[in-house]
């Protein structure tokens, strides 16, 4: 045996380490479980991805370092950038000029959510320096989970469109304020200018990266076919380059991608869809992102005291979103019943919330553990439960063309019957 092992060591040259093998197998299992969950239960595939990641995290999978850094952080930012770029490219700014109440509704919902969660946490005697970041994290509704739910349920309609737009906008607010707050956590602030300048700097640098990215993509779409495989590779490579460039400039990669999508929609207002090849690559990144989020979130320290705070945060967040959207629905073109379903559809939390929690943990070694001890369980809970609530909301709103429970068990029999009838 020793001679055999010595012979093996002489010629074996592994191209990847054990973490790569572990992640590959984990993603393979997640892909299979996501498919089976959707086929036999009608639930979105993201539920299967999250469950697999959660089991891996609870089992002690050590493939990710917290706070996120290096390759793990870049992959999360890249997945978020792809999702937010697509979400931003769906928002025509001209719509807000014709219906400005959508912006009012978005701002009001975000403000009510922040105030409600902050108030509940302070009532539970949570320190202000911990309650503020947690309230910022709670504002975020996950466009990644929502778009996957919409895709799996084949949903379309006013509730679907409004939920995607509002979740994209409150992500914009939360990323701007959360990233700035993370940079100022251990810095005493004495006046308004010291708070306003970092916000303006972050938005300005992110806008520069977004403008470069949008112009490059617009130039490519002028000379290349939108359905070409090379166009898919070019767009994905540009998003990856923009993600890395934003980090070098001190900008936010997620904000830059979101604004780049919105700018591209202005420069190229004609409707366009993601090329099929890019959709496949984006789906792979999205699955990796969901597994990464649930794996990291499941490794948080769990206790009865933390569970009470997490449940209070989740409950306050859900009620605030529904109440804020309902109150601000007047004049926005939405009926009260539609506002209720939009509020339910905006319940998921996922990758952007995890990114913000990681930024807070990196910014303050003293406050970071206390923030993440509440944020990570809440993110894991609402990544799984939020996807189910969003699916239910879109079905109850009557905007899905796919039944809740697929006829997987009788599908072959139905096909045989159709064949015999033919």
C-alpha positions in Angstrom: 0.0 0.0 0.0 2.8 2.4 0.8 4.4 1.7 -2.6 1.1 2.3 -4.3 0.5 5.6 -2.5 4.0 6.7 -3.3 3.5 5.8 -7.0 0.2 7.7 -6.9 1.8 10.8 -5.4 4.4 10.9 -8.1 2.1 11.3 -11.0 -1.2 12.6 -9.6 -1.5 16.3 -10.1 -4.9 17.5 -8.9 -6.2 20.6 -10.7 -8.6 21.6 -8.0 -8.7 21.2 -4.2 -11.3 19.4 -2.1 -13.4 22.6 -1.6 -14.0 22.7 -5.4 -15.1 19.0 -5.4 -17.4 19.6 -2.4 -19.0 22.7 -3.9 -19.5 20.9 -7.2 -21.2 18.0 -5.6 -23.3 20.3 -3.4 -24.5 22.2 -6.5 -25.3 19.0 -8.3 -27.4 17.8 -5.4 -29.1 21.3 -5.2 -30.0 21.2 -8.9 -31.6 17.7 -8.5 -33.5 18.6 -5.3 -34.7 21.9 -6.8 -36.1 20.1 -9.8 -37.8 17.4 -7.7 -39.3 19.9 -5.3 -40.9 21.9 -8.1 -42.0 18.8 -10.0 -43.7 17.0 -7.1 -44.8 19.8 -4.8 -45.3 22.8 -7.1 -43.0 24.9 -4.9 -40.3 27.1 -6.5 -36.9 25.5 -7.2 -35.3 28.1 -4.9 -36.9 26.2 -2.0 -35.0 23.1 -2.9 -31.7 25.1 -3.4 -32.1 26.7 0.1 -33.0 23.4 1.8 -29.9 21.8 0.4 -27.7 24.7 1.5 -29.3 24.8 4.9 -28.6 21.1 5.5 -25.0 21.6 4.4 -24.6 24.5 6.8 -26.2 22.7 9.7 -23.9 19.7 8.9 -20.8 21.8 9.4 -19.9 22.5 5.7 -16.8 24.7 5.9 -16.5 25.8 2.3 -17.3 29.5 3.2 -15.5 32.0 5.5 -17.6 34.5 7.4 -17.6 37.5 7.0 -17.5 36.8 3.2 -14.2 37.5 1.5 -12.2 36.4 -1.6 -13.8 34.1 -4.0 -17.0 33.6 -2.0 -17.7 37.3 -1.8 -17.0 37.8 -5.5 -19.3 35.0 -6.5 -22.1 36.4 -4.3 -21.6 39.9 -5.7 -21.5 38.5 -9.3 -24.7 36.6 -8.8 -26.4 39.7 -7.3 -25.1 41.8 -10.1 -26.6 39.6 -12.7 -30.0 39.5 -11.0 -30.0 43.2 -10.3 -28.9 44.1 -13.8 -31.7 42.1 -15.3 -34.2 43.7 -12.8 -33.0 47.2 -13.6 -33.3 46.5 -17.3 -37.0 45.9 -16.8 -37.7 49.3 -15.3 -38.4 52.1 -17.7 -37.8 55.5 -16.0 -40.5 57.0 -18.1 -43.0 55.0 -16.1 -42.3 57.0 -13.0 -42.9 60.2 -14.9 -46.4 59.0 -15.8 -47.1 57.4 -12.4 -44.9 59.1 -9.8 -47.0 57.5 -7.0 -45.1 54.3 -7.6 -42.0 56.0 -6.2 -44.0 57.5 -3.3 -45.3 54.0 -2.6 -41.8 52.5 -2.7 -40.3 55.2 -0.4 -43.2 55.0 2.0 -43.1 51.2 2.3 -39.3 51.2 2.9 -39.6 53.9 5.5 -42.4 52.2 7.3 -40.5 48.9 7.3 -37.4 50.5 8.7 -39.3 52.4 11.4 -41.4 49.3 12.4 -38.4 46.9 12.7 -36.3 49.5 14.4 -39.1 50.3 16.9 -39.7 46.6 17.7 -36.0 45.9 18.2 -35.6 48.9 20.5 -38.7 47.8 22.5 -36.8 44.5 22.9 -33.9 46.4 24.4 -31.6 45.9 21.4 -28.8 48.5 21.2 -29.4 51.3 18.7 -26.1 50.5 16.9 -27.4 47.0 16.3 -31.0 47.8 15.6 -30.2 50.3 12.8 -28.3 47.8 10.6 -30.9 45.1 11.2 -33.6 47.5 10.2 -31.7 48.3 7.0 -31.4 44.5 6.3 -35.1 44.1 6.9 -36.0 46.7 4.3 -34.6 44.5 1.5 -37.0 42.3 -0.5 -35.1 39.8 -2.6 -35.5 40.4 -6.4 -33.5 37.2 -6.9 -36.0 35.0 -5.1 -39.0 36.9 -6.6 -37.8 36.6 -10.2 -37.2 32.8 -9.7 -40.6 32.4 -8.3 -42.1 34.3 -11.2 -40.2 32.2 -13.7 -41.2 28.9 -12.1 -44.9 29.9 -11.7 -45.1 31.5 -15.2 -46.6 34.6 -13.5 -47.4 37.9 -15.2 -49.7 40.8 -14.4 -49.9 44.0 -12.4 -49.1 42.4 -9.0 -46.1 40.6 -10.4 -44.7 43.7 -12.2 -45.3 45.9 -9.2 -43.7 43.5 -6.8 -40.5 43.2 -9.0 -40.3 47.0 -9.4 -40.8 47.8 -5.7 -38.4 45.1 -4.6 -35.8 46.5 -7.0 -36.3 50.0 -5.7 -36.1 49.1 -2.0 -32.9 47.1 -2.8 -31.5 50.3 -4.2 -32.3 52.3 -1.0 -31.0 49.6 1.3 -27.8 49.0 -0.6 -27.1 52.8 -0.6 -27.8 53.4 3.1 -26.5 50.0 4.3 -23.1 50.2 2.5 -22.7 53.8 3.7 -23.6 52.8 7.3 -21.2 49.9 7.2 -18.4 52.3 6.3 -19.3 54.7 9.2 -20.1 52.2 11.9 -17.0 52.8 14.0 -16.7 56.5 13.0 -18.3 59.2 15.1 -20.5 61.6 13.1 -21.1 65.1 14.2 -23.1 66.8 11.4 -25.3 66.0 8.4 -22.5 66.7 5.9 -20.3 63.9 7.3 -23.2 61.5 6.6 -24.3 62.9 3.2 -20.9 62.9 1.7 -20.3 59.1 1.8 -23.7 58.5 0.3 -23.1 60.9 -2.5 -19.6 59.4 -3.1 -20.9 55.8 -3.2 -23.7 56.7 -5.6 -21.4 58.8 -7.8 -18.7 56.1 -8.1 -21.3 53.4 -8.7 -23.0 55.6 -11.3 -19.6 56.0 -13.2 -19.1 52.2 -13.3 -22.8 51.7 -14.3 -22.4 54.3 -17.1 -19.3 52.6 -18.5 -21.0 49.2 -18.3 -24.2 50.4 -19.9 -22.4 52.1 -22.8 -20.2 49.1 -23.4 -23.3 46.9 -23.6 -25.2 49.4 -25.8 -22.3 49.5 -28.2 -22.2 45.7 -28.3 -25.9 45.4 -29.0 -25.6 47.8 -31.9 -23.2 45.5 -33.8 -24.1 42.0 -32.4 -27.3 40.0 -32.5 -29.0 39.9 -29.2 -29.6 36.1 -29.6 -26.0 35.3 -30.4 -24.1 33.0 -28.1 -21.1 35.4 -28.3 -23.4 38.3 -27.2 -24.3 36.2 -24.1 -20.7 35.6 -23.3 -19.8 39.3 -23.8 -22.6 40.5 -21.6 -21.8 38.1 -18.8 -18.1 39.0 -19.0 -18.9 42.7 -18.9 -21.0 42.2 -15.8 -18.2 40.3 -14.2 -15.7 43.0 -15.1 -18.0 45.7 -13.7 -18.3 43.7 -10.5 -14.5 43.6 -10.1 -14.1 47.2 -11.2 -16.6 48.5 -8.7 -14.6 46.9 -5.9 -11.4 48.6 -7.1 -13.0 52.0 -7.2 -14.7 51.8 -3.8 -18.1 51.6 -5.5 -20.9 49.0 -4.9 -21.0 46.3 -7.5 -24.6 45.6 -6.8 -25.6 49.2 -7.1 -23.5 49.6 -10.3 -25.2 46.6 -11.9 -28.7 47.8 -11.0 -28.1 51.3 -12.3 -26.4 49.9 -15.4 -29.6 47.9 -16.2 -31.7 51.0 -15.8 -29.4 53.1 -18.0 -29.4 50.4 -20.7 -33.2 50.4 -20.6 -33.1 54.2 -21.3 -30.5 53.9 -24.0 -32.2 50.9 -25.6 -35.9 51.3 -24.8 -37.1 48.6 -27.2 -38.1 45.4 -25.4 -35.4 42.8 -25.3 -35.0 39.5 -23.5 -32.0 37.7 -22.2 -30.4 35.4 -24.7 -31.1 31.8 -24.0 -27.4 31.0 -23.3 -27.1 33.9 -20.9 -30.2 32.8 -19.1 -28.6 29.4 -18.5 -25.5 30.9 -17.1 -27.5 33.3 -15.0 -29.5 30.4 -13.6 -26.3 28.6 -12.6 -25.0 31.7 -10.8 -28.4 32.2 -9.1 -28.5 28.6 -7.9 -24.9 29.0 -6.5 -26.0 32.2 -4.8 -29.0 30.6 -3.1 -27.0 27.6 -1.9 -24.2 30.0 -0.6 -26.7 32.2 1.2 -28.5 29.3 3.0 -25.2 27.5 3.8 -23.7 30.6 5.4 -26.9 31.6 7.2 -27.4 28.1 8.7 -24.0 28.3 10.4 -25.2 31.2 12.6 -25.3 30.5 16.4 -28.9 29.6 17.3 -30.5 30.1 20.7 -34.0 30.6 22.2 -33.3 34.3 22.9 -32.1 34.9 19.3 -35.2 33.0 18.0 -37.5 35.4 19.8 -35.8 38.4 18.3 -35.8 36.9 14.8 -39.5 36.1 15.0 -40.3 39.6 16.2 -38.2 41.1 13.3 -39.9 38.9 10.7 -43.4 39.6 12.0 -42.8 43.4 12.2 -41.3 43.4 8.7 -44.2 41.5 7.2 -46.8 43.6 8.8 -45.0 46.9 7.9 -44.6 46.0 4.2 -48.3 45.0 3.8 -49.5 48.1 5.8 -47.1 50.5 4.0 -48.1 49.3 0.5 -51.8 49.3 1.4 -51.8 52.8 2.8 -49.7 54.1 -0.1 -51.8 52.3 -2.8 -54.2 55.2 -3.2 -53.4 57.0 -6.5 -50.8 54.4 -7.5 -53.1 52.4 -9.8 -53.4 49.5 -7.4 -56.5 48.1 -5.6 -56.3 47.3 -1.9 -56.4 43.5 -2.6 -53.6 43.8 -5.1 -51.5 45.8 -2.6 -52.0 43.0 -0.1 -50.6 40.4 -2.5 -47.8 42.6 -3.5 -46.8 43.0 0.2 -46.8 39.2 0.5 -44.8 38.7 -2.7 -42.1 41.0 -1.3 -41.5 38.9 1.8 -38.4 37.0 0.6 -34.9 37.9 1.9 -31.8 36.4 0.4 -28.5 37.4 -1.2 -28.6 41.2 -0.9 -29.5 41.0 2.8 -26.6 38.6 3.3 -24.2 40.9 1.5 -25.3 43.8 3.8 -24.9 41.6 6.9 -21.4 40.6 5.7 -20.5 44.2 5.2 -21.7 45.1 8.8 -19.7 42.1 10.2 -16.6 43.2 8.4 -16.9 46.8 9.3 -17.3 46.3 13.1 -15.6 43.3 14.8 -17.4 44.2 18.1 -21.0 44.8 16.8 -20.8 42.4 13.8 -21.3 39.2 15.7 -24.4 40.5 17.4 -25.8 41.8 14.1 -25.2 38.6 12.2 -26.6 36.4 15.1 -30.0 37.9 14.3 -29.6 38.7 10.6 -28.5 35.3 9.4 -31.3 33.2 11.0 -33.8 35.8 9.7 -32.4 35.6 6.2 -32.4 31.8 6.2 -36.0 31.7 7.4 -37.3 34.2 4.9 -35.3 32.7 2.0 -37.3 29.5 2.3 -40.5 30.7 3.8 -40.5 33.9 1.7 -40.4 32.0 -1.5 -43.4 29.9 -0.4 -45.4 33.0 0.6 -44.5 34.8 -2.7 -45.7 31.7 -4.7 -48.9 31.6 -2.8 -49.5 35.4 -3.3 -49.0 35.2 -7.1 -51.4 32.2 -7.3 -54.0 34.0 -5.2 -53.7 37.1 -7.3 -54.6 34.9 -10.3 -51.4 35.8 -12.3 -49.9 32.4 -12.7 -50.4 30.2 -15.8 -49.1 27.1 -14.0 -51.1 25.1 -11.5 -50.0 25.0 -7.9 -49.7 21.3 -7.8 -48.2 19.8 -11.0 -49.7 16.7 -12.4 -46.4 14.8 -12.3 -47.8 11.6 -11.1 -50.4 11.3 -13.8 -48.4 13.1 -16.5 -47.5 9.9 -18.4 -51.0 8.6 -18.1 -52.4 11.8 -19.5 -49.9 11.7 -22.4 -50.9 8.1 -23.1 -54.6 9.0 -23.1 -53.9 11.8 -25.5 -52.0 9.5 -27.7 -54.8 6.9 -27.8 -57.3 9.6 -28.5 -55.3 10.8 -31.4 
